[in-house]
Amino acid sequence: MFARLRWFIIALLFVGGAISYLDRAALSIAAPLIAKDMALDPSQLGIVFSSFFIGYALFCFVGGLASDKIGPKNVFTLAMTVWSIFCGLTAVTAGLFSLLVVRVVFGMGEGPFSSTANKLVSNWFPRREQASAVGMANAGQPLGAALAGPVVGLLAVSVGWRLSFVAIAAIGIVWTVGWVWLATDRPREHRWLADADRLDLARADAAKPSAAALPLGTYLRRPAILATAFAFFGYAYILYFFLSWFPSYLTMAQHLSIQKMGVVNAIPWLVGFVGLASSGFVCDAIFRRTGNALFARKLVLVCSLLIAAASVALAGMVEGVVPAVALMAVTVFFMYLTASTYWAIILDTVEDARVGGVSGFVHLIANLAGIVAPAVTGYLVQWTGTFTSAFALTGGIAVLGAVSVAFLVKEPREAVVRSVVAAV
């Protein structure tokens, strides 16, 4: 029963992640219509894409800290409520300024999702299954983005882009009601848990330290954490370049209609779903085979991020829709194959009581790419008249992230445990 309950909680997060990316990707799908309606040029549209990440990046950290203090259930409840409301309020924006305000607050609502999910996995899962759990918890995200193309594209064309935002916002409110009813911070608090399992878990929790032994700043200064954060930045730069600008690339450079773009844009996301869903299982399988968790995370991260970097750079050099979409599908698959590794490295090297805060910090650094990538891409496209340099820059940043992990992430969790014991 306990094992099924653990994975039921992950299923709730899977659906929540799908909703988050459905809501987030909606603006990119409707962007050509919004830009026309509000007379936005490419640089202004890039700023609108980036504005989401001003709130998002900050609240990655705030949400992670809050999950350590008030519990992940409360953080998820508040976050989903805020982002759903402000997703819906996109429908009443009247120009650049109001759109920017709504997107910033919308980003604040979505920011806590991944770092809080990592905290929940830390509470619910043993180490041997944590990467798998993180991968599945986040696997709904590319699926939601894939659905955004046909769903939002169809709604925007048939009933207008404004009503499409109201419709998808309502889905998030429904999820929040279910989450409040069905989720708990820890397994022993769940009403569906058998009494024998509840007693065993209570004893295990009682044996754990009740407070963190090391201050948060100790972890945030470690080269392994900083390198992981920078590699995550490289991953996120690919992700947000793709999320924000690939739909516009298909319409501006490849001259697809909104309807065709919505369908074609879904292809890399569907491939990415396979990569993300399998990422944690690949990591955990290598861990079980080698007995070295950190080696497993690094192997998957470095190799996959390098392949993603090469593929995205090549995608900007080819001509035609088919090779460009095929290369982006390869890019997104291998990018997402690394997705669970960043979180797993944190779980491998950080004590449980600091997982939320460290996760939030790493995610904050990663999501600075969301501020930089859309705006830089917009200016590059306007300056050069093509997307080639933007694709190349994206690949170069990802290469640097992979190299940083290869050389700087060396500290296993056992070393952290020894330092914790010495500090007590």
N, C-alpha and C positions, 0 to 999 in steps of 0.2 A: 504493500500500500504506500509506504513512504517513498519508494522509488518512483511510482506513478505520480504521486503528488508533486515531487520535485519537478518532473517534466511537464506537469500541468501548469505550474507557475511559469516555466520557460515558454510554454505555448501562449500564455497570456502576453508575455513580453514580445513574442514573435508577432502577434497581431498588433500590439501597440507600436512596434517598430515599423510595420507595414503602413499603419495609419500616419505615422510621423513623416515618412517619405512621400506618401501620397499627397499630404498637405504641403510638404516642402517643395516637391517637384512641380506642383500645380502652377506656380508662377512662371517657371521656365517654359512649360507647355503653352501657357496662355500669353507669354511675353510678346509675340508678334502682334497680337490683338491689343494688348494693353499699351504697347509702345505706339501703335497707330492712334489709339483712342486718346492718349495723353501727350502725343507729340514728343516722345522721348527718343533721343539719338543713342547710338551704341555706347558712348561713354556714360551717359546718364543711366541707361539700362544696367550697365556694369555696376554703377554705384548702388542701384536698387538691389541687385543681387548680393552685393557685399554687405549692405546694411543689416540684413538678417544675421550675419555672423558677428556683428558688434555685440548684440545681446547674447547670441548663442555661445560665443567663446567664453565670455565672462561667466555665464551661468553654468557652463560645464564644470567650472571650479566651485562655484557657489553650491550647485546641486550636489557635487561629490562631498563637500564638507557637510552639507545639511544631512546627507544620508548617513554619515557617521554619527550625527547628533540627534536627529529626530526620526531616523529610520527611513528606509527606501519606500515603504508603502505610502507614507505621507507625502514624500517628495514627488512620487509619480502622480498621485492624485492631484496635487496642486499644479504640477507642470502640464499635465494633459488638459486640465480645465483651461488654463491660461492660453495655451497654444491653439486650442480648438476655437475659443472665443475670438482670438485675434486673426486666425485664419479666416473665419467668417466675416470679420470686419474689413477684410481686403475688398469686399464687395462695395463698401461705401466710400472708398478713397476717391478723391477728386483730382489729384495731381501729384507731382513729384514729392512734395513735402509730406502730405498725409500718407502716401504710400511708404515713405521712408520710416515714419513713426510706427506705423502698424507692423512693418517688417522687423524693426528692432525689438519690439515687445514680443512679437511672435517668436523670434529667435530666443529670447529670454525663457520662454515657456519650453521650447524644445531642448535647450542646452543641457539640462540635467539627465537626459535619458540614458546615455551609454555609461557614464560614470556611476550612476545609480544602479543600473543593471549589473555592473561589475560587483558592486557592493552586495546586491541581492544574491548573486552567484556565490560570493564568498561566504555568505550566511547559510546557504542551502546545500552546497555541493562539496564532496571531498576533492582533494587536489587532483586525483587521477582523472576526474571527469570535468574539471573546471573549464578547460579550453573548449571542449565539446559543448558545454552549456552556454558559454559566452557566444560561440559561433552561432548556435541555433537561436539564442535570444535576439541576436542582431540580424539574423538571416531574413527576417521579414522586410527589412529596409529596402533592398534592391527590388523585392517583389512589389512593394508599394510604389516604388518609382516606376517600375514597368507598367503597373496598372494606371499610373497617372497619365501616360500618353493617350491610350485609347479612351479612358474614362473622362478625363478633363477635356481632351480634344473634342470628344463627341458632345459633351455638355456645353462647352464654350461655343461650338458652332450652332447647336440646336436651340439653346435657351439663353446664350450670352455668357461671357466669361464671369460676370459678377455673380450670377446665381450658381455657377459651378463651385465657387468658393463656399457659399452657404451650405450647399449639399454635402460637400466632403467634411466641413466642420462638424456637422451633426453626427457623423460617424464617430468622431473622437469623444463626444459627450456620452454616447452610448457605451463606449469602451470604459470610460471613467466610472460609470455606475457599476458595471460588472467588476472592475478592479477593486473598488471599495468593498464589495460584497465577498469577493473570492480570495483576495491576497492577504498575506501576513508578512511581517518582517523576517521572522524565523520559523522554521518548520514546527517547533514544539508549541507555537501559538495557534496553529491551524486547527479548527474544530473538526476537520475530517481525519485527523491523525489518530491512530490507534493508541490506547493508553500505554501499552508496553513500549511503543516507539517514543511516545512523549516522555516517559520516564528516563529512557536511555539517553535521549537528546538533552534533557535537563541536566543529567549527570555530566555529560560531555561538555556542555556549556559552562557548568560550574567549575570544571577543571581548567578552563582557559583563563588567561589574564583578563581582569575586568577593565583595565585601562591600558593605553598605549605606553610602552616602555621608552620609546624614542620620540622626540619631538618631530613634527611634520617637516620642519626645515632641514633636518638631517637627511631625510630621503630626497628632498627636492634638489639638494646640492650634489647628489651622487652622479657620477658620469653615466652609469648604466641607465638611470632614470632620464637624464637629459638627452642621451642618445636615442632612447626609445621615443621620447617626445618629438625629437627632430625627425626621426624616421616616420612617425605618425603624421607629422607635418607634410612630408613628401607624399605619403598615401593620400592625405586629405587634399593636397593641391591637385592631384589627378582627379579625385572624386568631385571636387567642387568646380573644377574646370569643365568636367563632363556634365555634371548636374546643371550648371548654369548656362553653358554656352553651346553644348552639342546640339540641342534642338534648334537654336538659332543658326548654327553652322549648316545644318541640313536644309534650312529654308533660304539662308542668305547665299551660301556657297554652292550648295547642291540643288537649289531651286525646287525643293519639294513643297507641296501644299501642306497646310496645317493637318489635314486628315492623314495623308501619307506619312508626314513627319512623326505624328503620334504613334503610328504603328511601327515604323522603322526604328524610332528611338527606344522602343521597348525591347528590342532584340539584345543589345548589350546588357541591359538590366536583368533580363531573364538568365543570361549566361552568368552574370555576376551573382545571382541568387544561388546557383549551383556552387560557385566558388566559395561564397560565404558560408553556406550551409555545411559544406564539407571541410572548411578550414580547421575548425576545432578538432574534428575527428582525425584529420591527418596529423595534427600536432600531437594529440594524445596517443595515437598509434605509434608514432616515432618515439615518444617518451616511454611508452611501455616496452618497446623493443630495445631501446638503448639504456634505459634507466636514468637518462640525463634530461630533465625537463627543459633546462635553459638551452641546451644544444638543439633540441627539437624545435623550440620557438625560433631560434636564430636561423636555423637552416631553412625553414619555411619562409621566414620574413625576408631574408637577404636574397635568396634565389628568386622568389616570386616578385619582389618589388623591382629587381633588375629587369626581369622579363617585361613587366608592365611598363617600365620606363622606356625600354627600347621600342615597344609596340606603339605607345602613344606618340613618340617622336616620328616614327615611320608613317603613322596615320595622317600626319600633316603634310606629307610629301607625295602621297599617291593621288591619283585622279579618279573620279567616279565614286558613286554611292557605295557599291558593293565592297571594294577593297577598304574604303574608309570605315565602313560599319564593321567589317570583319576584323580589322585591326583594333578597333575600339572594343569589340567584344572580347578579344584576347586580353587587351589591357585591363578591362573591368574584371574579367575572371581572375587574373593573377593578382590584381590589386586587392580584390576581396579575399583571395586565398590567404593574405596576410592579416586579415581583419581581427581575428581572435588572438593573434600573437602578441600584440601590444598589451592587451588586457591581461593575457596569461603571464607575460614577463612581470607585470606588477604583482599579480597574485603569487608568483614564484619568489619575489624578492622583497615583499613588504609585509609587515605583521598585519593581522586581520583588522585591528582597530584603526589602522591608518589607510586601509585600502580605498575608502571613499575619497579622502582628501588627495591622495597621490593620483588616483585615477582622474579626478577632476582637474588637477594641475596638468597632467599629460594631455588630457583631452582639450584643455584650454589652448596649450601651445599648438596642438595639431590644428585646431579650428581657427587660428589666426590665418591659416591658408584660405579660409572661407572669406575673409576680409580682403586678402591680397589678390587671390586668383581671379575672381570675377572682374574686379576693377582693372587690374593689369591687362587682362585679356581684352576688355573693352577698349582700352587705350591703344593696345597693339593693333587691334583690328582696324580701328579708326585711322591710326597713323600709317600702317602699311597697306591697308586695303585687302589683306588676306589673313588667313588663320595660321599660316605655316610657322611663323616665329612663336606663336602662343603654344602650339603643340610641342615644339622643340624645347622651350623653356620648361614646360611641365615635366617632360622626361628627364631633363637635367637635374631638376630639384629632387626628383625621386631617387636618382642614382646617388646623390650625396647622402640622402637619408639611409639607404641600404648600407653604404660604406661605413657610416657612423656606428650603426649597430654591429657590423662585423668586427670592428676594432675596439669598441668601448663597452659593450655589454658583456661583462665577465663575471659578475658577482652572483653566485647562487644563493638560494634562500637559506641554506645551512649557515653561510657566513653571517647573514642577517640575524639568524637565531642566536648564534654565538655572541654577536655584539649586543643583542637584547639582554641575554643572560648576564653579560658582563656589566651592563648598565644598571641592572636591578640591585 
